[in-house]
Amino acid sequence: MKRGDVFTLSNGLQCSFQYKKSTVAHIAIAIKAGSRDELEHQQGLAHFIEHNLFKGTENRKAYHILSRLDDVGGELNAYTTKEETIIHASFLKRDLRRAVELLGDVLIKSTFPERELMKEKEVIKDEIFSYKDAPSERIFDDFEDLIFEGNGLGRNILGTPESVDGLSRNDILEFKCRTYTTDRIKVAVTGPYGGERIATLLGEHFGHWSLLESKWSSENSVATAPKRIVSPEAQFQDHFMTGWRIPGIHSNDRRALLLLNNVLGGPAMNSRLGLNIREKHGIAYNIESYMNLYSDVGMLGIYLGCDPLQTKKAEQLVHKEVERFIKQPLGTLQLSKAKNQFIGQMALAEENDLNSTIGAARALLYYGKVSTFDFVAAQIRELTTADLQRVANRYLSKKQAFTLIYTKA
């Protein structure tokens, strides 16, 4: 097997390996099981399972799971999104077998003891209450609930205190049976090893697991029309969000939208929103645009926090910047700079090997392959100014915008 290959274990589990000369290695497991896959009475279940994967297996108690990598300076963690559960570990290269065996044990042999479930419910409810104290964070989830109203994508990942209290071990087993299946789980490894060694080790600890293909399909209809809601939720400043539904992760328009979003309000300090609203008008300390792409649908959102007296002006300026993409195509030099900036940001992100490993597992989950940096960069370089103007016109008109404002009571 060559370095960077994608391979499949005997039970159908798809894996990838990327060689990287380093003293540290990483493994990531991506499971297509998120909050949108919960049944109506199961809100918060995917996140609840993620917490409890570490609370006991057939071979270990919680303490031994948490100490297995910590004892040798490694890290074990997990997180949940609307569509995924990600389990990942980072460790010294000598501890490869220890890490792979541990993640296999956690994924395959977790027992979800009742006593641990009761304790973890209290921890998660504390997490929910902490989150409710932060309107600048809560507005992002509430905005998705607005834009995807009536769809599982709108559900808060944490659930509610009431829904968490109602979760049972039977719910966990039902959910895992429905979503933790061969076609919905991918494994990626990055480190200074030979490919055959990785394939053998993954086969040893994951290949014996008998898995079925899932017949589950989450609800994908999104029919609500644009809305504007102003809610008395803020304390000292207004929190403003506006955004649009856009196509999902498989759309041919996604790269044009990604580049447009980066120019509009991406991480760079010279984004249009940053320069023209924060720097020129001095309105907002925090301002950004972002994209969430799911299997079948996505969203592009803009957030800012500002003095309540400035909210109306800020909203006008935000839509003015978006309308510039619709009415005024980027110049040749502007487009070239935008591409170079985006590709440079991609290159810097590639330096984080853990994120790169998680990205490889997620790529297998959605595309069944792992594209190289050069391939993706070439796709970005092929974009034209007409591509950006076309997607702006198609998806980002003011009449298509949803708006949510948290203001002082």
N, C-alpha and C positions, 0 to 999 in steps of 0.2 A: 504494500500500500504506500502511495506517495504522500508526502507531507501536504496537508491542506485538503485531503480527500474527505468525501462524504461516504459513509458506509452503513450497512444495515445489519443488525444482529439477527440471529437465527429466528427470534420471535417477532421480527418485523420492526423493532425499535431502530429508528434512524439516528445516526450519530455523526459528528464531525470532529476532526482533529486539526489543529493548527500548530505547527512547530514554531516555538519562540525560544531563543537562547536567553535564559534568565534563571535566577536562583529561586524564583517564585512561579508557581503554576496555578491554574484555575480550572474549575469545572462548573458548568451550569446546566440545570435541567429546566426546560420550558414545558409547561403543561397548559394546554388550551382549556383552561378551567378557571373562569373568572366570575365576577358578580353577575354578569348577564346570563349565566347558565343556571342561576338559582331559580327554583320554583317560587311561586308567589309567597309562600309562608317561610321561605328560607333566607330572607334578606340578611346579608352579613356572613353567610355560611362559607363561601370560598375563603374569605379572610380568616374565619374561625378555624378552618381546617389547616391553613398555613401555619397559624400559631401552634396548633396542637400536633403537628407532625413531629415536633421536637419534644413531646411530653412522654414518650415511652414507646418502645418497640418490643418485639418478641425477644430481643437480645439485650436491651438496655433500658435503664430507667432514665428519667429526664436529666439528672445530674451527669450521668455518663455520656449522654449524647452531647450536652453542652460543653463538656470538658474534653471530649475526644480530640478536637483540633485546637482548642484554646490551650491545652497543656503543652503543645509544641509550637505555639506562636501563630497558629493559623486562625482563620475566621470562617464561621458558618452563619449563613443568614438566608432570608427569604422575603419575598414581598408579593402582593396581590394587585392585579389591575382589573379592569372591566372584563378582559378576555383571557388573562393568563395568571398562572401561579409560577413564580420563578424561585427555584432553590439554587443557591450557589455557595461555593467555598473557594477560599484562597489559602495557599499553604506553601511551605518550602518544598522544593522539588523532590527531596528524599521521602516526603510523606504522601506520595501519590496513592499508594495502595490503601493507606489509612483513610484518605479522603474519599476515594471511590467506594470503598466498602461502607463507610459511614453514610454517604448519600444514598447508596442502594438500600441500606437498612431502613433509613428514614422514609424513603419513597415507597418501598414495597412492604415493610413489616411493621409500620406504625399500628399501635393497638388502641389508641384513644381511650385511655382509662377514664372512667366516669368521674373519679375524684379530681383529676387534673382538668377535666372539662369544666367543672363547676368553678374552680379557681380562676381559670382563664377567662371565663365570662366576666368576672369582676374586673380583670385587667383591661379587657376590651371596652367595657363600659366606661372605665376611667379614661381610656383613649378617646372615646366618643365625646365625653364631657370636655376634655381638654381641647379637642378640635372645635367644639361649639363656642369656646371662648376666643376663637381667632377668626373674625369675620373675613380678614384678607385671605385666609386659606379656604374657609367654608364656601365662599362665593364661587370658587371654581367648580366644586361639585354641584352646588345648587344651580349653577348655570347649565351644566350638562343635563341636569334633571329637567330644566326648562326646554332645552334644545332637542332632547330625546324623550320628551314626555310620552308616557305610555309604552316605552320600550325598556327592556332590562338594562340597557346602557345608561339610563337615567338614574338608576339606583345608586345610592351612596355605598361604597365598598364596605364600610365599617358596619352598615346596618343601623338599627336603632336600639336603644336599651331594651325595648320590649321584644323586638325580633330576636335579639341575641339571647335573651332569657328563654325564649321558646325553642331554641335549637337543641337537638338531641343527637345522641350517638347514632341512632338509626338514620337521621338526616345525613350525617357524615358518610355512612356506608353507602347509602343510596346515591349520593352525589358522586362519590369516588367511583362507584360501579358504572355510572353513566358517563363520566368524563375522563377518568384516568385510564385511557385505553391506548393501544399501540399507535394508532394514527394521530393521537393528540399529545404525545410525549416525545420530546427530542432532547438529546444530550450533546453537549459540546465541551471539548477539553482544549486548553492551550498550555503548552509547556515544552521543556527541552528534552523530549522523548522521541523514540522511534514510533512510527505509526503502528507497526505490528504489535508492539507492547500495549499500546492504548486499546487497540481492537480486542486483544486477548483479555485484558483486564476488565473492560466494559462487558464483554461477553460473559466473563466469570460472575460478575455481580449484578448484571441486569438481564442477561440473555436467557436465564432459566425461568424468568417470569412469564407465565402464560397469560397473554393479553388478547382481548377481543377487539374488533373494530367497533367504534361507537356508532350508534344510529341516532344519537341525539343531535338536534339542531336548534339553536336558540332563536327566539323571535327576532325578526329583522325588519318589521314594518315600522316606519317613522312617518307619521302623517300630520303632525301638528303644524299649524301656520305660524309665521313669525309673531312674537309677542313682545311687549314692553312692560316690565314690572318694576315698580319702585317700592322698596320694603324698608321699614324702620328698624334696621338691624345694626347700624354702625354706632360707634361711640364718639370718636373725635374727628374722623375724616370720612368722606364718602368713598365707597368702593364701587367702581363702574366697570361693567363688562358688556361688550357687544360681540356678536359673532355670527357665523354662518354654518349651515350644514354643507359639507363638501363630500365628494366620493371617497371610498375607502382605500385600503392599502394596496389593492390590486388595480386601481385605476391608472390609465396611461397619463392622466393629468397630475398625478401626485408629485412628480419631480418639479414641474412648473410651479405648483402651489408651494412646495417646500422652498424654492428659491425666492418666490415672491414674498413669502412670510419672513424669510431671513432679511430681505431688504427692508420690509415694512417695520418689523419690531423684534428682530432676532437678538441674539446675545451680544452682538457688537455694540459699542457705545455710539457708533455713527449710523445706527438705524434711523429711518425717516421719522418714526414716532419719537425716538429719543432726541434727535436734533431739533425737531420742529415744535414739540410740545414741552419737553423738559428744558432743553437748552435755550431755545429762542423765547418761549413764553414763560418759563419758570413755573409751570403749573404742577407737575407731578414728580415726586421722588421715585416711585416705582411705576414703571410703564413697560409693557411687553406685549408681543403677540406670540401665539403658539399654535401648534397643530396637534390633534390627537387623531390618528388614523386607525380605524378598526377594520374587521374583515370585510364589511359590506357598506360602511358609511364612515364619515369622519366629521371633524369640525375644525374651524379656524376661529380662534378667539382673541380678543384684545382686552387687556386688563390695565387699569390704572387706579391709583388712590390719590385723592386730592382734597383740598379745602372745599367744603360744601358750596361756597360762593363761586367756585371755579368749575363746578361739574358741567354746567350747561355749555360753557365755552370749550371745555375739554372734549365733550361729545361732538361738538361741531368740528373741531380740529381733527379728531380721529377720522370722521367720515370724509373730511376733505382730503386727508392723506390716502385713504383707500380709493377715493374717486380719481385721484391722480393716476393710479394704475389703469383705471378704466378709460380715461380720456387722453392720457399722454403717455405714449410708449417710451420705454427706457431708450436712451441714446446708446450708440455702439460702445462708447467708453464706459458708460454707467453699467451696461450689461457685463462687459468684460471684468470690471472691478467686482461686481456682484458674484460672478462665477468664481473668481479667484479667492474671494473671501470665504465663500461657502466651502470650496474644496479644501482651503487651508484649515478651516474649522473641523472638517471631517478628518483631516490628517492628524490634527492634535488629539481628537477624540480617539483615534486608533491607538494612540500611545497608552491609553488606559486599557490594559490587557483584560481586566475583569469585565469592563463594559463591552469590549470586543468579543469576549467569550459568550456573554449573555446575548449580544447581538447575533452571533452565529447560531445559537440555539433558537432564537426567535425567527431568524431567516428560514431555518429548516421548517419551523412551524407553519409559516405562511406561504413560502415559495418552494419548499422541498430542495433548496440549494443554498449555497453561501456564495454571494457575489464578491469578487475581489474589489479592493479599493480602486484600482485602475479602471475597472468596468464601470463602477458607479460614477467616478469622476468623468469618464468619457460621456456618459449619459447626460450629466449636468452641462458639459461643454457644448453639447448639441442643441441645447435650448436656445430659442430665438426670442427677440423682443415681442414678436407676434404671439408666441406661446403664452407669455406672461399676461399680455393684454387680453388674450382670448379667455383664459381661466378667470381673470378678474371680472370680465363682463359676464361670464356665464354663472359665477357662483357668488360674487361679492357685492351685488348691488344693494343700495340702502334699503330698498323695499323687501329684500330677503333677510334682513338682519334681525336677530333676536337681541334684546337688551335687558339687563338686570342691574339695578342700582340699589346698593345698601346705603341708606342715608340715616342721619341722626334722628332719633325719635322725637 
